[in-house]
């Protein structure tokens, strides 16, 4: 696939379900003119989205233009037709703002040019045969000139030489007719002199919404001029201002794509996109378009929430508190444990279940792996019930003599669920001649990276929100060459979970030791043991840890 933006071609990898195209190439209506003032970026075709629970936020939409006064004559007759353009003197901010307002009123594109027309007070509205400052689209019948701009001979010219004044009615001149400030846009007022992009956004937010467009343009704060925004709106497109580095982090964008039709074309408007990885934005926009979210809302796991989990196995209490009660009561207990942190942290707290999916065993078992694999059929009720309750699920692997990737692949069906993550527990990763409880296991970065790559590719292929990947560690030897772990895959939210147990001074020392030289791309977790800790930290004490863990597990 190739994405084209402002004359620059950027190569990207193939992405399932998305086709890149230049926005001008997808125009189906021959009257849909692409004027010189309309700067478009890369455009991608995104199939129909699922509904998103994200609340709608401010966005610029095509506005319902109030009928223009009859004094405007041919302007009113040509409103919304491609034969009308607004030519603006872009060297004057007041003229740019007035052109923005007129473009939306007339549903006409803006051609921004530097002023070079007749001097103020000149008797001539335009110089016949003058050299134009910009090439006008073919078929233009009427030019609404804002400021002193030269317009070629041919089209009818109506000049609007004065911009509206702040706080007072403005005189708008169209040809020889003077009209007192009578033109409004759905009850909104024209932008005042010096209005910036945010003012235009406020103006358009007040306007009525005329349906929804299948073109969604993204603009950077300060990156798109008011003329570019007005032109996009005049062509019937929607514009969303996003300062996010990652589209999955923008709730307004999720809401806009969630309400799209059978397909939506997404483009980049104006400047500010030069350093953006367009290939990454392509697949992330597909995630946004699909609309699946993690428990608690959104499509990124962290920051913005704390996850509190019950740890164990459905078979019973021997492996942790998760199995001390039936499924329904487990979900209630998980919610109560998470709620105990409400008010102690500044972010929402979301409950979770960390289920030991493969259990370290004393005997080799039929395959000689010293690991008992829990069936998907046994885990499925927990996964389904957790989804309905808005609870995370983390599948914990204790692989014995096999490798983590082999066991992770076994649970691919469950990992396709947006709320299901994965945990690797190196304590139970044995060498070919090792046995559990004789020595603490370990894993190298290469094996961890194999899981990172596989899980990230699965997450991207299925257009899933960010997926939780937990690495358990309480001794440095458990993860050899930890600094070589691949932390570049932002399909995943990676957490180092410190599992030390015993007295609090020893646990704190382990916590500090495990976090030494930890990549800043890896989040931090903590485990509280009901029976082994002496004493177990309270919730109020747990939140005093530095750094504050984003994942707290109870065993």
N, C-alpha and C positions, 0 to 999 in steps of 0.2 A: 504494500500500500504506500502511496505517496501523498503527503499533505502539502498543499501549495499555499503560501501566504505572502502577499505583497511582493510577488515576483521571485520569492525564494522557495526552493523545493527542498523539503526535509524528508528523508527516508525514515520509515518506521517499520516495525515488524507487523506481520499479518495479525489481525484481530478478528475473531469470529463475530459475525453479525454487524460489522461496521464497514461502510464503504466511504472512502474519502473523495471529495470532489470540490472544485472551485465553486463558490456560491453563484457566480455569474453563469455557470454552465448549467444550473438546474432550473433556470427560469423557464416556465412552460407557457406563460402568457406573453405574446409578443409585445404587449403594451407595457410590460414590466421593465422599465428602463434602468440601466445601471449607470448612473451619472459619474463624472469624474470626482465629485465630492464624496462619493460613497466608498470609504475604505473598508474592505472586508478582509478577514483573515482566513485561516484554514477552516474548512467546513466538513463536517462528517454527517453521515446519515445514521440516525439512531432509531431502531425499531420501537414499537409502542411500549411504554412503561407500565409497571404495575402501580397502583395507588400508593402514595407515601403518606405516613402519618405526620410528616414534618409540617409545622405551621407555615402558611404562606407569608412571605416577607415582601418588602418593597421591590418592585421591578417596574421597568418602563414598558408600557404596552401601547399598541395602537389605540388612539383615542377617538372617541366620537366627536367630530367637529361640529360645533354649533352652526346652524345655517348662517351664512354670511349676509350682511345687509345688502339690499338690492342696489345700493349706490356703487357697490364694487363691480357691478356690470359683468364684463367678460371673465373676471376672476372667479366669480361665483359659478358661472356657467361651466368653467373648466376645472372646477375643484375635483381632485381625485383622478384626473386624467394625466397620462404621461406626457402630454403636450405642454405642460406647465412646469417651469423650473423657477427657483428662487436663486438669484445671483447676489452674493453678499460680499461686501468689502470686509475681508477678514482681518484687516489691520486695525479695525476699530471694534473694540469689545462690545460697545452698545449695538453696533450693526449686527454682530454675530448673534447677540441675544435676541434681537428682533427677528432675524432670519430664522432662528430656531422656532420661535413662536409662529411665524407665518407659515413655515414649512409644515408644521403639524396642522394648522388651520386649513391649509390648502391641500394637504396630503400630497405635497410635491417635494421632489428632491432639492437639496441645496448644492449649488456649485460655488465653493468658496474661492475668491480671487482677491488679489491686492487691488486697492482702489486706484483707478487711473482714468476715470471718466471726467466729465465737465466739472468745473469748479462750482462750489455752492453758489446759488443765485443765478446760474447760467440759464438763459432762455431756452436752451436746447436740452431736451430730455435725453437724447443720445446723439452721438456723432455718427451720421450715416457713413458706413464703410470703414469705421474705425477698426483698428486691429483688436480683436477680442483678447481678453486676458486668459480665457480658458475655452477649450472646445466644448460647445454645447451639444447635447445629445441630438440625434437626428429627429426631425419631425416636431421640433419645438414651435409652438404657435404663440405662446405668451411667456415673456420674461418679466418677473417681478424683481426689480432691481432695488437692492437695499444698499444705500451709500452711493458714492460717486464711482461707478464702475462702467467701463466701456463695454457695450454690447454690439454684436455685429448687426448689420442691416438685414432686415428680413422679418424677424418676429416682432409682434406688437410688444412694446415696452411700457410697463407701468412702474413708475419710480416711487419708492418709499424712502424719502431722504432723511427722515427723523426717527430716532428710537424713542420708546416711551420713557417717561420720567418717573422716578421712584415716588410713590405716594400721591401722584396727581394724575388726572386724566391726560391721555396723550392724544395728540393729533396724528392721525395716520393718513397720509396722502397717497392716493392711487390715481395717477393721471391728474386730470384737472379737478377731481372731486375731493373735497375735504370731508372726512367723516370723523365725528367726535368719537372718543374711545367707546365703541359699541360692540366690538368683536371680542368674544370670549371663547374659551375652550371648555365646554361643559361646566361653566360657572367659575373656572379658574381665571386668574389674571395673568397678563403677559409678564415674562421675566423682567425684573428691574435691571437698570444698567449695572454692569459688573457682575451679573449673575453667573455662578459657576455651575458645574455639572450637577452638583447636589441640589441646587435650586431648581434646575430643570427636572430632576427626579421628583422633587416634592410637587412641582406643578403637575406632572403627569400622573402621580399617584392620586391626585384629587379628581382626575378626569374619569369619566365613565369608561368601561372596558367594552370594546366591540369584538366579542368573540376571542379566539385564540389563533395565533399564527403558527405555521409549521416551521418557521425560522426563528431560532433563538440565538441572539448575538450576545457575547460576553465582552464586557468592557472593564478595563483596569481603572481604579480611582485615578483621576487626572489624565488618563490615557486616551480618552475619546473626547473630541470637541463637541460642543453643543450642536454644531452643524451636522456632524456625523451621526449623533443620536437622533436628531430631528429627521435626517434623511432616512435612516433605518426605519423609524416609526412611520414616516410617510409612505414607505414601501410596504407597510403592513407587518413589519417584523417586531418581535419582542426583544428588549434589551435588559440584561441583568448586570448590575455592577458587582464585581467580585474581586476582592483583594486576597482571596484564599490562595495559598500555594498548592492546595490539593482540592479539586472540586468535590471530593467526598466530604469535605469539612464544611461546605456551604449549604446550610439548610434552605436558603431561598432558592438556590439552584436545584436542589432536590425537589422542592415543591413545584417549580416551574416545569421541570422535565416530567414529573409525575402526572401533570395535567395535560401533556401533549397528546396529539392525535395518533394516527397509525404510524407516522414517522415524523421525526423532527430533525431539521438540519441545524447543527450547532456551528457557529462561526465566531471568529475573534475580531473585535471591532477596535480600530484605532491602535495606538502605540502601547508599549508596556509589556508586550509578549515576547520580546526578543530572547530572553533567557529561559523561556518556558520549554520544557521537554514535551513537544507536541505528541510524540508517541505515547508517553505516559498518560497525558491528558485524554487521549483517545480511549484507552481501555478503562480509565477511571470514570469517564463520562458514561461508558456503558454500564458500569456498576451503579452510577447515579440513576441512569435511566431505568434499570431493573427495579430499583426502589427497595430492595431488601435491606433491613437494618439490624443492628446488633441489639440485644436486650438493653433497655433504657433509652433507645433511640440513637439515630445517627449511624454513620458508616465507618467511623474510626473508633477503635476501642478506647485508646488513651490519646491525649489527656481528656479530662472532663468527667471522669467517674472513678469510683473505687469499686472493686469487685471483692465480695466476701463469700467464701466457699466453704461448704461442708465436704470433707474428704472421707472416702471409704469405698466399700463394695456392697452391692445389693444383697449378698448372701448373709450378712449378719454383722454384729458389732465388733468382731475380732480385728477388723482392718480399719476401723474408724467410725466416727459418729454418723456417717451417711447411712450405714446399715442398721442403726439401732432402733429404727421404727419403719413402718410401711411407707410406700412411696408418697401417698398423699400427705402424711404427717411429716415426711422428710422435706417436702416443699414448704410446708408451713414453718418448720423449724429454720430452714434456710432463709426465708423471708424475715423471720424474727431476728436471726443473728445479724443480717444485714441492717435491719432497722435500728439495731442497738448502736450503730455508728452515726445515725442521723443527728445532725447538730454538732457533731464532733469534727467533721470535715466540711470543706466549702463546696464539695461536689456531690452529685447524687451517688448513692450507694446501691449497687445492684447485686442481688444474690446469685450464687452459682453452686453447681455440684461438680466436684472433681471426683470422677468415678475411675477406680482402678480397673482398666479394661483388660489388661494382661497382668496376671498376678504371679509374682515370684514364688516358685515352689521348691520344696526340699528334695523332691525326686525329679529324675530327668523327664518323666512323662513319655508318651509314645513317640514323640519326635526328638527326644533327647535335649530339648531346649531349656529345661528347668523353668518353664513359664507356662501357666495355664491361661488359655485364651478364652475370654468370656464371649459368648455368642452374641451376634447382633440382635437376635430375637430376644435375649434377656435384657439387653440394653435399650432396645427400641422404646419400651414404655416410659423409661426415664427421659429419653431424648424428646419424645413427643409431649409428655406432660410438662417438661421444662419449657418447651417452646410456647405452649399455651399460657404458662404462668409468667413469661418474660424473664426466664432464668437462664444464665449461661450454663453450658455443659463443657467440661474439660475431660477428655479421655486420657487417662494416665497409663503409660506403658512401662512395664517392668520386664524387659525382654529376655533375661537370662542369657543363654549362649547364642541366641539369634541376634539380628541387628534391628535397630529402631525402624528403618525404612520398611523392612519386610512386614513388621507388625502394623505400622501405620497404614500401609496399603490395604490391609485386611479390613480397616474401618472406613474406607473411602466413601461408602454409601452414607454413613453418618456424618462424615466431615463435609459433605456437600451442603449440609444444613447451615444456615447463616449464624446460628447461635452456638455451634459446636466447635471447640478448639482442641488442642493437643498438648500433652505434657510428656516430656522425656525424663525418666528418672535413672540417671547413670549409676546410682547406688546398686541397682539390680541388673547392670549390664556386665555379664561375666565373660572372661576369656575362655578359650576352648577347653581348658582343664580346671577351671575354677568352679567353686560351689558357693551358694549363698550362705551368709553368716560366718564364713571362714575368712573372707576378705571383702572389703568394700569395693564394688565394681567401679568401672570408669569407661569413658568414651572419648574418642578424639574428635577434633573439629571437623575432619573430613566426613565422618558419619553423621554428625549433626547437620552439616551443610547439605548432605544428600536429602535429608528430611526437609530442610529449609527450602531447597529448590523445588522438590516435589509438591510440598504443601502450598507454596506460593503460586506455582503454575496451576494447581487445581483451583485455587481461589480466583485467579485471574480468568481461567477458562470458563468457570461457572459464573463469572461476574458477581462474586460474593463480596459483602463488606469485609473489612479487615478482620483477619482471623487471629485468635490468641494462640501463641506458642510459648509454653512454659518450660524452662530448663531448671530442674532441681539440682541444688548443690549445697553441701555443707563442709566439703574438704576440697582443697585445690586440686588434689589428684583425681577427683571425680570427672573433671573435664580438662583433658590435657590440651595444650596450645589454644586456650580459650580465646585469645586475641585474634585467632585466625577464623573465628566464626563469621559467616557472611551476615552482616546486619543491613545490607543494602536493599533487601526486598520489603518494600513498604506495603505489600499485600498482607504482611504479618505484623502483629504487635508482640514483640518478644519480651519475655519477663524472666529474669533470673530469680528463682524462688529459693530463699535461704531456709533450710530445713533443720537447723540446729535445735537440739532439745536439752533440757536439764535446767540448771540454775540460770537466773537472768543475767548475771555477770558473764557467764560463759557464752550464753546465746548472743549477747550484745557484742562480745569479742568476735564471735564467728560472723556476725552480720557485718561488722566493719571490715574483717579480713576478706570476706567473699566479694565485697564491693570495691576493693582496692583494684585500680586499673580496669574497672569495668567500662566497656564501651558506653558512651552517653546515649547511643541508640537503643540500649537495652533498659527496660524498666525494671523495677525492683519489687519483690514479693517477700512475705514473711509468713511463718507458720506458728500457730499456737497449738500446743498439745494439752489436752485436758488432763491426762494421767501422768505424762512424763515430765512436764515442766514443773519447776519448784520455785515459786508458784507460777501459774499461768498468768500472763499479762491480761489486765482488764482492757476493755475497749478504749477507755480514756488513756491508759498507759501505752497502748499500741500506737495510737496516733501521735505520740511524742517521739517516735523513732525518726531518726534523721539519716538518710532521706525518708520521707513518708512513703510507705509501700502502697502501690496501686492495687496489689492483690494480697489479701489476707485469707489464709486457709486454716480451718479448724479440724484437728484429727483427734 
